[in-house]
Amino acid sequence: MKKALMLAAAALAGYAVWTKVQQDREERDLWAEVTDSFGENSFAARSDAPQEPSGA
């Protein structure tokens, strides 16, 4: 009986660790997706924006 309880406790702890790892991985992937694409088009010059005269 004691072995079964220990096995159940170990399985529960393993499941808790596994779900935490999965959540951390999903959060890391989300942040990577957001930060990797941040510099690509965020501050691109608009073609319709007024430009300063170059001969001033």
PDBQT receptor file of N, H, CA, C and O in Angstrom, charges set to zero:
ATOM      1  N   MET A   1       0.818  -1.188   0.000  1.00  0.00    +0.000 N 
ATOM      2  CA  MET A   1       0.000   0.000   0.000  1.00  0.00    +0.000 C 
ATOM      3  C   MET A   1       0.869   1.262   0.000  1.00  0.00    +0.000 C 
ATOM      4  O   MET A   1       0.562   2.242  -0.678  1.00  0.00    +0.000 OA
ATOM      5  N   LYS A   2       1.949   1.219   0.767  1.00  0.00    +0.000 N 
ATOM      6  H   LYS A   2       2.199   0.422   1.318  1.00  0.00    +0.000 HD
ATOM      7  CA  LYS A   2       2.831   2.368   0.854  1.00  0.00    +0.000 C 
ATOM      8  C   LYS A   2       3.512   2.638  -0.491  1.00  0.00    +0.000 C 
ATOM      9  O   LYS A   2       3.708   3.793  -0.870  1.00  0.00    +0.000 OA
ATOM     10  N   LYS A   3       3.874   1.562  -1.216  1.00  0.00    +0.000 N 
ATOM     11  H   LYS A   3       3.714   0.624  -0.909  1.00  0.00    +0.000 HD
ATOM     12  CA  LYS A   3       4.500   1.725  -2.525  1.00  0.00    +0.000 C 
ATOM     13  C   LYS A   3       3.530   2.346  -3.511  1.00  0.00    +0.000 C 
ATOM     14  O   LYS A   3       3.926   3.169  -4.335  1.00  0.00    +0.000 OA
ATOM     15  N   ALA A   4       2.262   1.961  -3.439  1.00  0.00    +0.000 N 
ATOM     16  H   ALA A   4       1.940   1.292  -2.769  1.00  0.00    +0.000 HD
ATOM     17  CA  ALA A   4       1.256   2.497  -4.350  1.00  0.00    +0.000 C 
ATOM     18  C   ALA A   4       1.050   3.994  -4.103  1.00  0.00    +0.000 C 
ATOM     19  O   ALA A   4       0.895   4.770  -5.046  1.00  0.00    +0.000 OA
ATOM     20  N   LEU A   5       1.050   4.386  -2.841  1.00  0.00    +0.000 N 
ATOM     21  H   LEU A   5       1.175   3.755  -2.075  1.00  0.00    +0.000 HD
ATOM     22  CA  LEU A   5       0.907   5.806  -2.528  1.00  0.00    +0.000 C 
ATOM     23  C   LEU A   5       2.114   6.608  -2.996  1.00  0.00    +0.000 C 
ATOM     24  O   LEU A   5       1.971   7.719  -3.506  1.00  0.00    +0.000 OA
ATOM     25  N   MET A   6       3.282   6.048  -2.825  1.00  0.00    +0.000 N 
ATOM     26  H   MET A   6       3.399   5.145  -2.411  1.00  0.00    +0.000 HD
ATOM     27  CA  MET A   6       4.501   6.723  -3.284  1.00  0.00    +0.000 C 
ATOM     28  C   MET A   6       4.508   6.840  -4.805  1.00  0.00    +0.000 C 
ATOM     29  O   MET A   6       4.899   7.872  -5.351  1.00  0.00    +0.000 OA
ATOM     30  N   LEU A   7       4.079   5.791  -5.480  1.00  0.00    +0.000 N 
ATOM     31  H   LEU A   7       3.761   4.953  -5.036  1.00  0.00    +0.000 HD
ATOM     32  CA  LEU A   7       4.015   5.806  -6.936  1.00  0.00    +0.000 C 
ATOM     33  C   LEU A   7       3.003   6.848  -7.417  1.00  0.00    +0.000 C 
ATOM     34  O   LEU A   7       3.265   7.579  -8.372  1.00  0.00    +0.000 OA
ATOM     35  N   ALA A   8       1.858   6.912  -6.759  1.00  0.00    +0.000 N 
ATOM     36  H   ALA A   8       1.645   6.318  -5.984  1.00  0.00    +0.000 HD
ATOM     37  CA  ALA A   8       0.836   7.898  -7.115  1.00  0.00    +0.000 C 
ATOM     38  C   ALA A   8       1.346   9.318  -6.873  1.00  0.00    +0.000 C 
ATOM     39  O   ALA A   8       1.104  10.208  -7.688  1.00  0.00    +0.000 OA
ATOM     40  N   ALA A   9       2.038   9.534  -5.778  1.00  0.00    +0.000 N 
ATOM     41  H   ALA A   9       2.235   8.811  -5.116  1.00  0.00    +0.000 HD
ATOM     42  CA  ALA A   9       2.589  10.853  -5.475  1.00  0.00    +0.000 C 
ATOM     43  C   ALA A   9       3.651  11.243  -6.499  1.00  0.00    +0.000 C 
ATOM     44  O   ALA A   9       3.711  12.393  -6.934  1.00  0.00    +0.000 OA
ATOM     45  N   ALA A  10       4.488  10.280  -6.881  1.00  0.00    +0.000 N 
ATOM     46  H   ALA A  10       4.440   9.346  -6.527  1.00  0.00    +0.000 HD
ATOM     47  CA  ALA A  10       5.514  10.559  -7.885  1.00  0.00    +0.000 C 
ATOM     48  C   ALA A  10       4.880  10.868  -9.242  1.00  0.00    +0.000 C 
ATOM     49  O   ALA A  10       5.336  11.761  -9.956  1.00  0.00    +0.000 OA
ATOM     50  N   ALA A  11       3.832  10.129  -9.593  1.00  0.00    +0.000 N 
ATOM     51  H   ALA A  11       3.461   9.404  -9.013  1.00  0.00    +0.000 HD
ATOM     52  CA  ALA A  11       3.143  10.375 -10.860  1.00  0.00    +0.000 C 
ATOM     53  C   ALA A  11       2.490  11.757 -10.854  1.00  0.00    +0.000 C 
ATOM     54  O   ALA A  11       2.545  12.469 -11.857  1.00  0.00    +0.000 OA
ATOM     55  N   LEU A  12       1.885  12.138  -9.755  1.00  0.00    +0.000 N 
ATOM     56  H   LEU A  12       1.841  11.560  -8.940  1.00  0.00    +0.000 HD
ATOM     57  CA  LEU A  12       1.261  13.444  -9.644  1.00  0.00    +0.000 C 
ATOM     58  C   LEU A  12       2.302  14.566  -9.731  1.00  0.00    +0.000 C 
ATOM     59  O   LEU A  12       2.080  15.578 -10.395  1.00  0.00    +0.000 OA
ATOM     60  N   ALA A  13       3.420  14.376  -9.064  1.00  0.00    +0.000 N 
ATOM     61  H   ALA A  13       3.600  13.554  -8.524  1.00  0.00    +0.000 HD
ATOM     62  CA  ALA A  13       4.490  15.377  -9.123  1.00  0.00    +0.000 C 
ATOM     63  C   ALA A  13       5.052  15.475 -10.541  1.00  0.00    +0.000 C 
ATOM     64  O   ALA A  13       5.325  16.572 -11.027  1.00  0.00    +0.000 OA
ATOM     65  N   GLY A  14       5.224  14.339 -11.198  1.00  0.00    +0.000 N 
ATOM     66  H   GLY A  14       5.002  13.447 -10.804  1.00  0.00    +0.000 HD
ATOM     67  CA  GLY A  14       5.718  14.336 -12.573  1.00  0.00    +0.000 C 
ATOM     68  C   GLY A  14       4.753  15.047 -13.508  1.00  0.00    +0.000 C 
ATOM     69  O   GLY A  14       5.179  15.787 -14.394  1.00  0.00    +0.000 OA
ATOM     70  N   TYR A  15       3.465  14.831 -13.320  1.00  0.00    +0.000 N 
ATOM     71  H   TYR A  15       3.119  14.230 -12.599  1.00  0.00    +0.000 HD
ATOM     72  CA  TYR A  15       2.462  15.497 -14.147  1.00  0.00    +0.000 C 
ATOM     73  C   TYR A  15       2.487  17.007 -13.911  1.00  0.00    +0.000 C 
ATOM     74  O   TYR A  15       2.377  17.783 -14.860  1.00  0.00    +0.000 OA
ATOM     75  N   ALA A  16       2.630  17.422 -12.668  1.00  0.00    +0.000 N 
ATOM     76  H   ALA A  16       2.719  16.791 -11.897  1.00  0.00    +0.000 HD
ATOM     77  CA  ALA A  16       2.682  18.850 -12.346  1.00  0.00    +0.000 C 
ATOM     78  C   ALA A  16       3.907  19.510 -12.989  1.00  0.00    +0.000 C 
ATOM     79  O   ALA A  16       3.815  20.610 -13.534  1.00  0.00    +0.000 OA
ATOM     80  N   VAL A  17       5.037  18.835 -12.919  1.00  0.00    +0.000 N 
ATOM     81  H   VAL A  17       5.112  17.942 -12.475  1.00  0.00    +0.000 HD
ATOM     82  CA  VAL A  17       6.254  19.369 -13.533  1.00  0.00    +0.000 C 
ATOM     83  C   VAL A  17       6.086  19.442 -15.041  1.00  0.00    +0.000 C 
ATOM     84  O   VAL A  17       6.468  20.437 -15.657  1.00  0.00    +0.000 OA
ATOM     85  N   TRP A  18       5.522  18.411 -15.642  1.00  0.00    +0.000 N 
ATOM     86  H   TRP A  18       5.212  17.602 -15.141  1.00  0.00    +0.000 HD
ATOM     87  CA  TRP A  18       5.342  18.374 -17.096  1.00  0.00    +0.000 C 
ATOM     88  C   TRP A  18       4.429  19.511 -17.566  1.00  0.00    +0.000 C 
ATOM     89  O   TRP A  18       4.731  20.162 -18.566  1.00  0.00    +0.000 OA
ATOM     90  N   THR A  19       3.326  19.758 -16.868  1.00  0.00    +0.000 N 
ATOM     91  H   THR A  19       3.081  19.229 -16.056  1.00  0.00    +0.000 HD
ATOM     92  CA  THR A  19       2.425  20.830 -17.280  1.00  0.00    +0.000 C 
ATOM     93  C   THR A  19       3.090  22.199 -17.122  1.00  0.00    +0.000 C 
ATOM     94  O   THR A  19       2.865  23.092 -17.939  1.00  0.00    +0.000 OA
ATOM     95  N   LYS A  20       3.900  22.370 -16.090  1.00  0.00    +0.000 N 
ATOM     96  H   LYS A  20       4.084  21.645 -15.426  1.00  0.00    +0.000 HD
ATOM     97  CA  LYS A  20       4.620  23.634 -15.906  1.00  0.00    +0.000 C 
ATOM     98  C   LYS A  20       5.627  23.846 -17.035  1.00  0.00    +0.000 C 
ATOM     99  O   LYS A  20       5.767  24.958 -17.543  1.00  0.00    +0.000 OA
ATOM    100  N   VAL A  21       6.319  22.794 -17.421  1.00  0.00    +0.000 N 
ATOM    101  H   VAL A  21       6.205  21.890 -17.008  1.00  0.00    +0.000 HD
ATOM    102  CA  VAL A  21       7.285  22.892 -18.523  1.00  0.00    +0.000 C 
ATOM    103  C   VAL A  21       6.560  23.257 -19.820  1.00  0.00    +0.000 C 
ATOM    104  O   VAL A  21       7.043  24.094 -20.582  1.00  0.00    +0.000 OA
ATOM    105  N   GLN A  22       5.420  22.645 -20.072  1.00  0.00    +0.000 N 
ATOM    106  H   GLN A  22       5.028  21.965 -19.453  1.00  0.00    +0.000 HD
ATOM    107  CA  GLN A  22       4.646  22.939 -21.275  1.00  0.00    +0.000 C 
ATOM    108  C   GLN A  22       4.181  24.390 -21.279  1.00  0.00    +0.000 C 
ATOM    109  O   GLN A  22       4.255  25.053 -22.313  1.00  0.00    +0.000 OA
ATOM    110  N   GLN A  23       3.707  24.892 -20.153  1.00  0.00    +0.000 N 
ATOM    111  H   GLN A  23       3.647  24.353 -19.313  1.00  0.00    +0.000 HD
ATOM    112  CA  GLN A  23       3.261  26.280 -20.069  1.00  0.00    +0.000 C 
ATOM    113  C   GLN A  23       4.416  27.245 -20.303  1.00  0.00    +0.000 C 
ATOM    114  O   GLN A  23       4.266  28.243 -21.008  1.00  0.00    +0.000 OA
ATOM    115  N   ASP A  24       5.558  26.949 -19.714  1.00  0.00    +0.000 N 
ATOM    116  H   ASP A  24       5.680  26.139 -19.141  1.00  0.00    +0.000 HD
ATOM    117  CA  ASP A  24       6.734  27.801 -19.906  1.00  0.00    +0.000 C 
ATOM    118  C   ASP A  24       7.174  27.798 -21.363  1.00  0.00    +0.000 C 
ATOM    119  O   ASP A  24       7.551  28.841 -21.897  1.00  0.00    +0.000 OA
ATOM    120  N   ARG A  25       7.131  26.644 -22.008  1.00  0.00    +0.000 N 
ATOM    121  H   ARG A  25       6.825  25.796 -21.574  1.00  0.00    +0.000 HD
ATOM    122  CA  ARG A  25       7.515  26.531 -23.410  1.00  0.00    +0.000 C 
ATOM    123  C   ARG A  25       6.567  27.339 -24.293  1.00  0.00    +0.000 C 
ATOM    124  O   ARG A  25       7.014  28.032 -25.207  1.00  0.00    +0.000 OA
ATOM    125  N   GLU A  26       5.261  27.256 -24.027  1.00  0.00    +0.000 N 
ATOM    126  H   GLU A  26       4.898  26.693 -23.285  1.00  0.00    +0.000 HD
ATOM    127  CA  GLU A  26       4.287  28.017 -24.810  1.00  0.00    +0.000 C 
ATOM    128  C   GLU A  26       4.483  29.515 -24.623  1.00  0.00    +0.000 C 
ATOM    129  O   GLU A  26       4.391  30.278 -25.585  1.00  0.00    +0.000 OA
ATOM    130  N   GLU A  27       4.751  29.941 -23.392  1.00  0.00    +0.000 N 
ATOM    131  H   GLU A  27       4.826  29.322 -22.611  1.00  0.00    +0.000 HD
ATOM    132  CA  GLU A  27       4.979  31.358 -23.137  1.00  0.00    +0.000 C 
ATOM    133  C   GLU A  27       6.260  31.837 -23.819  1.00  0.00    +0.000 C 
ATOM    134  O   GLU A  27       6.292  32.930 -24.383  1.00  0.00    +0.000 OA
ATOM    135  N   ARG A  28       7.299  31.033 -23.768  1.00  0.00    +0.000 N 
ATOM    136  H   ARG A  28       7.273  30.144 -23.309  1.00  0.00    +0.000 HD
ATOM    137  CA  ARG A  28       8.559  31.392 -24.419  1.00  0.00    +0.000 C 
ATOM    138  C   ARG A  28       8.379  31.481 -25.928  1.00  0.00    +0.000 C 
ATOM    139  O   ARG A  28       8.922  32.388 -26.561  1.00  0.00    +0.000 OA
ATOM    140  N   ASP A  29       7.624  30.553 -26.515  1.00  0.00    +0.000 N 
ATOM    141  H   ASP A  29       7.184  29.817 -26.001  1.00  0.00    +0.000 HD
ATOM    142  CA  ASP A  29       7.360  30.591 -27.949  1.00  0.00    +0.000 C 
ATOM    143  C   ASP A  29       6.559  31.833 -28.331  1.00  0.00    +0.000 C 
ATOM    144  O   ASP A  29       6.813  32.446 -29.368  1.00  0.00    +0.000 OA
ATOM    145  N   LEU A  30       5.598  32.199 -27.498  1.00  0.00    +0.000 N 
ATOM    146  H   LEU A  30       5.391  31.701 -26.656  1.00  0.00    +0.000 HD
ATOM    147  CA  LEU A  30       4.805  33.396 -27.759  1.00  0.00    +0.000 C 
ATOM    148  C   LEU A  30       5.682  34.643 -27.727  1.00  0.00    +0.000 C 
ATOM    149  O   LEU A  30       5.602  35.486 -28.621  1.00  0.00    +0.000 OA
ATOM    150  N   TRP A  31       6.512  34.759 -26.705  1.00  0.00    +0.000 N 
ATOM    151  H   TRP A  31       6.576  34.075 -25.978  1.00  0.00    +0.000 HD
ATOM    152  CA  TRP A  31       7.400  35.919 -26.614  1.00  0.00    +0.000 C 
ATOM    153  C   TRP A  31       8.385  35.944 -27.774  1.00  0.00    +0.000 C 
ATOM    154  O   TRP A  31       8.696  37.014 -28.298  1.00  0.00    +0.000 OA
ATOM    155  N   ALA A  32       8.873  34.791 -28.177  1.00  0.00    +0.000 N 
ATOM    156  H   ALA A  32       8.620  33.922 -27.752  1.00  0.00    +0.000 HD
ATOM    157  CA  ALA A  32       9.799  34.745 -29.313  1.00  0.00    +0.000 C 
ATOM    158  C   ALA A  32       9.101  35.211 -30.584  1.00  0.00    +0.000 C 
ATOM    159  O   ALA A  32       9.692  35.931 -31.389  1.00  0.00    +0.000 OA
ATOM    160  N   GLU A  33       7.857  34.809 -30.766  1.00  0.00    +0.000 N 
ATOM    161  H   GLU A  33       7.377  34.225 -30.112  1.00  0.00    +0.000 HD
ATOM    162  CA  GLU A  33       7.111  35.224 -31.951  1.00  0.00    +0.000 C 
ATOM    163  C   GLU A  33       6.906  36.735 -31.950  1.00  0.00    +0.000 C 
ATOM    164  O   GLU A  33       7.035  37.378 -32.992  1.00  0.00    +0.000 OA
ATOM    165  N   VAL A  34       6.591  37.298 -30.806  1.00  0.00    +0.000 N 
ATOM    166  H   VAL A  34       6.486  36.775 -29.960  1.00  0.00    +0.000 HD
ATOM    167  CA  VAL A  34       6.339  38.727 -30.719  1.00  0.00    +0.000 C 
ATOM    168  C   VAL A  34       7.630  39.517 -30.904  1.00  0.00    +0.000 C 
ATOM    169  O   VAL A  34       7.661  40.478 -31.673  1.00  0.00    +0.000 OA
ATOM    170  N   THR A  35       8.680  39.127 -30.219  1.00  0.00    +0.000 N 
ATOM    171  H   THR A  35       8.655  38.346 -29.595  1.00  0.00    +0.000 HD
ATOM    172  CA  THR A  35       9.912  39.916 -30.267  1.00  0.00    +0.000 C 
ATOM    173  C   THR A  35      10.697  39.697 -31.555  1.00  0.00    +0.000 C 
ATOM    174  O   THR A  35      11.399  40.607 -31.994  1.00  0.00    +0.000 OA
ATOM    175  N   ASP A  36      10.604  38.528 -32.172  1.00  0.00    +0.000 N 
ATOM    176  H   ASP A  36      10.033  37.788 -31.815  1.00  0.00    +0.000 HD
ATOM    177  CA  ASP A  36      11.323  38.298 -33.427  1.00  0.00    +0.000 C 
ATOM    178  C   ASP A  36      10.746  39.128 -34.560  1.00  0.00    +0.000 C 
ATOM    179  O   ASP A  36      11.484  39.551 -35.450  1.00  0.00    +0.000 OA
ATOM    180  N   SER A  37       9.446  39.368 -34.545  1.00  0.00    +0.000 N 
ATOM    181  H   SER A  37       8.847  39.024 -33.823  1.00  0.00    +0.000 HD
ATOM    182  CA  SER A  37       8.832  40.126 -35.622  1.00  0.00    +0.000 C 
ATOM    183  C   SER A  37       8.735  41.609 -35.302  1.00  0.00    +0.000 C 
ATOM    184  O   SER A  37       8.203  42.364 -36.116  1.00  0.00    +0.000 OA
ATOM    185  N   PHE A  38       9.219  42.052 -34.167  1.00  0.00    +0.000 N 
ATOM    186  H   PHE A  38       9.652  41.439 -33.507  1.00  0.00    +0.000 HD
ATOM    187  CA  PHE A  38       9.051  43.443 -33.749  1.00  0.00    +0.000 C 
ATOM    188  C   PHE A  38       9.786  44.416 -34.663  1.00  0.00    +0.000 C 
ATOM    189  O   PHE A  38       9.202  45.420 -35.070  1.00  0.00    +0.000 OA
ATOM    190  N   GLY A  39      11.024  44.159 -34.993  1.00  0.00    +0.000 N 
ATOM    191  H   GLY A  39      11.499  43.344 -34.662  1.00  0.00    +0.000 HD
ATOM    192  CA  GLY A  39      11.821  45.116 -35.744  1.00  0.00    +0.000 C 
ATOM    193  C   GLY A  39      11.621  45.073 -37.234  1.00  0.00    +0.000 C 
ATOM    194  O   GLY A  39      12.160  45.929 -37.935  1.00  0.00    +0.000 OA
ATOM    195  N   GLU A  40      10.881  44.133 -37.754  1.00  0.00    +0.000 N 
ATOM    196  H   GLU A  40      10.443  43.438 -37.184  1.00  0.00    +0.000 HD
ATOM    197  CA  GLU A  40      10.774  43.978 -39.204  1.00  0.00    +0.000 C 
ATOM    198  C   GLU A  40      10.017  45.131 -39.858  1.00  0.00    +0.000 C 
ATOM    199  O   GLU A  40      10.546  45.774 -40.765  1.00  0.00    +0.000 OA
ATOM    200  N   ASN A  41       8.810  45.401 -39.421  1.00  0.00    +0.000 N 
ATOM    201  H   ASN A  41       8.381  44.879 -38.684  1.00  0.00    +0.000 HD
ATOM    202  CA  ASN A  41       7.989  46.415 -40.079  1.00  0.00    +0.000 C 
ATOM    203  C   ASN A  41       7.455  47.459 -39.113  1.00  0.00    +0.000 C 
ATOM    204  O   ASN A  41       6.580  48.239 -39.489  1.00  0.00    +0.000 OA
ATOM    205  N   SER A  42       7.931  47.497 -37.929  1.00  0.00    +0.000 N 
ATOM    206  H   SER A  42       8.642  46.863 -37.624  1.00  0.00    +0.000 HD
ATOM    207  CA  SER A  42       7.345  48.380 -36.935  1.00  0.00    +0.000 C 
ATOM    208  C   SER A  42       7.586  49.848 -37.227  1.00  0.00    +0.000 C 
ATOM    209  O   SER A  42       6.686  50.668 -37.043  1.00  0.00    +0.000 OA
ATOM    210  N   PHE A  43       8.768  50.191 -37.672  1.00  0.00    +0.000 N 
ATOM    211  H   PHE A  43       9.499  49.525 -37.821  1.00  0.00    +0.000 HD
ATOM    212  CA  PHE A  43       9.115  51.587 -37.860  1.00  0.00    +0.000 C 
ATOM    213  C   PHE A  43       9.488  51.872 -39.309  1.00  0.00    +0.000 C 
ATOM    214  O   PHE A  43      10.330  52.728 -39.582  1.00  0.00    +0.000 OA
ATOM    215  N   ALA A  44       8.872  51.168 -40.219  1.00  0.00    +0.000 N 
ATOM    216  H   ALA A  44       8.188  50.473 -39.997  1.00  0.00    +0.000 HD
ATOM    217  CA  ALA A  44       9.161  51.395 -41.631  1.00  0.00    +0.000 C 
ATOM    218  C   ALA A  44       8.639  52.769 -42.037  1.00  0.00    +0.000 C 
ATOM    219  O   ALA A  44       7.589  53.211 -41.569  1.00  0.00    +0.000 OA
ATOM    220  N   ALA A  45       9.380  53.432 -42.907  1.00  0.00    +0.000 N 
ATOM    221  H   ALA A  45      10.233  53.074 -43.287  1.00  0.00    +0.000 HD
ATOM    222  CA  ALA A  45       8.964  54.756 -43.371  1.00  0.00    +0.000 C 
ATOM    223  C   ALA A  45       7.711  54.622 -44.227  1.00  0.00    +0.000 C 
ATOM    224  O   ALA A  45       7.621  53.763 -45.104  1.00  0.00    +0.000 OA
ATOM    225  N   ARG A  46       6.758  55.485 -43.949  1.00  0.00    +0.000 N 
ATOM    226  H   ARG A  46       6.831  56.182 -43.236  1.00  0.00    +0.000 HD
ATOM    227  CA  ARG A  46       5.523  55.471 -44.725  1.00  0.00    +0.000 C 
ATOM    228  C   ARG A  46       5.743  56.248 -46.005  1.00  0.00    +0.000 C 
ATOM    229  O   ARG A  46       6.409  57.283 -46.006  1.00  0.00    +0.000 OA
ATOM    230  N   SER A  47       5.186  55.752 -47.088  1.00  0.00    +0.000 N 
ATOM    231  H   SER A  47       4.645  54.911 -47.087  1.00  0.00    +0.000 HD
ATOM    232  CA  SER A  47       5.353  56.452 -48.372  1.00  0.00    +0.000 C 
ATOM    233  C   SER A  47       4.495  57.699 -48.440  1.00  0.00    +0.000 C 
ATOM    234  O   SER A  47       4.814  58.609 -49.206  1.00  0.00    +0.000 OA
ATOM    235  N   ASP A  48       3.408  57.781 -47.663  1.00  0.00    +0.000 N 
ATOM    236  H   ASP A  48       3.149  57.042 -47.041  1.00  0.00    +0.000 HD
ATOM    237  CA  ASP A  48       2.529  58.953 -47.700  1.00  0.00    +0.000 C 
ATOM    238  C   ASP A  48       2.894  59.988 -46.645  1.00  0.00    +0.000 C 
ATOM    239  O   ASP A  48       2.227  61.017 -46.538  1.00  0.00    +0.000 OA
ATOM    240  N   ALA A  49       3.934  59.737 -45.870  1.00  0.00    +0.000 N 
ATOM    241  H   ALA A  49       4.476  58.901 -45.957  1.00  0.00    +0.000 HD
ATOM    242  CA  ALA A  49       4.342  60.693 -44.839  1.00  0.00    +0.000 C 
ATOM    243  C   ALA A  49       5.040  61.876 -45.485  1.00  0.00    +0.000 C 
ATOM    244  O   ALA A  49       5.806  61.700 -46.433  1.00  0.00    +0.000 OA
ATOM    245  N   PRO A  50       4.787  63.080 -44.988  1.00  0.00    +0.000 N 
ATOM    246  CA  PRO A  50       5.473  64.263 -45.570  1.00  0.00    +0.000 C 
ATOM    247  C   PRO A  50       6.967  64.179 -45.315  1.00  0.00    +0.000 C 
ATOM    248  O   PRO A  50       7.410  63.803 -44.230  1.00  0.00    +0.000 OA
ATOM    249  N   GLN A  51       7.713  64.528 -46.312  1.00  0.00    +0.000 N 
ATOM    250  H   GLN A  51       7.352  64.834 -47.193  1.00  0.00    +0.000 HD
ATOM    251  CA  GLN A  51       9.175  64.477 -46.213  1.00  0.00    +0.000 C 
ATOM    252  C   GLN A  51       9.717  65.892 -46.123  1.00  0.00    +0.000 C 
ATOM    253  O   GLN A  51       9.157  66.828 -46.694  1.00  0.00    +0.000 OA
ATOM    254  N   GLU A  52      10.818  66.032 -45.396  1.00  0.00    +0.000 N 
ATOM    255  H   GLU A  52      11.273  65.272 -44.932  1.00  0.00    +0.000 HD
ATOM    256  CA  GLU A  52      11.457  67.338 -45.276  1.00  0.00    +0.000 C 
ATOM    257  C   GLU A  52      12.206  67.648 -46.556  1.00  0.00    +0.000 C 
ATOM    258  O   GLU A  52      12.757  66.745 -47.187  1.00  0.00    +0.000 OA
ATOM    259  N   PRO A  53      12.233  68.889 -46.940  1.00  0.00    +0.000 N 
ATOM    260  CA  PRO A  53      13.007  69.247 -48.139  1.00  0.00    +0.000 C 
ATOM    261  C   PRO A  53      14.486  69.037 -47.891  1.00  0.00    +0.000 C 
ATOM    262  O   PRO A  53      14.999  69.380 -46.826  1.00  0.00    +0.000 OA
ATOM    263  N   SER A  54      15.172  68.475 -48.870  1.00  0.00    +0.000 N 
ATOM    264  H   SER A  54      14.755  68.196 -49.735  1.00  0.00    +0.000 HD
ATOM    265  CA  SER A  54      16.598  68.150 -48.687  1.00  0.00    +0.000 C 
ATOM    266  C   SER A  54      17.495  69.349 -48.926  1.00  0.00    +0.000 C 
ATOM    267  O   SER A  54      18.659  69.310 -48.526  1.00  0.00    +0.000 OA
ATOM    268  N   GLY A  55      17.020  70.400 -49.550  1.00  0.00    +0.000 N 
ATOM    269  H   GLY A  55      16.075  70.431 -49.875  1.00  0.00    +0.000 HD
ATOM    270  CA  GLY A  55      17.878  71.538 -49.843  1.00  0.00    +0.000 C 
ATOM    271  C   GLY A  55      17.702  72.678 -48.873  1.00  0.00    +0.000 C 
ATOM    272  O   GLY A  55      17.952  73.826 -49.240  1.00  0.00    +0.000 OA
ATOM    273  N   ALA A  56      17.295  72.424 -47.689  1.00  0.00    +0.000 N 
ATOM    274  H   ALA A  56      17.092  71.491 -47.391  1.00  0.00    +0.000 HD
ATOM    275  CA  ALA A  56      17.026  73.504 -46.734  1.00  0.00    +0.000 C 
ATOM    276  C   ALA A  56      18.253  74.039 -46.088  1.00  0.00    +0.000 C 
ATOM    277  O   ALA A  56      18.170  74.950 -45.265  1.00  0.00    +0.000 OA
TER     278      ALA A  56
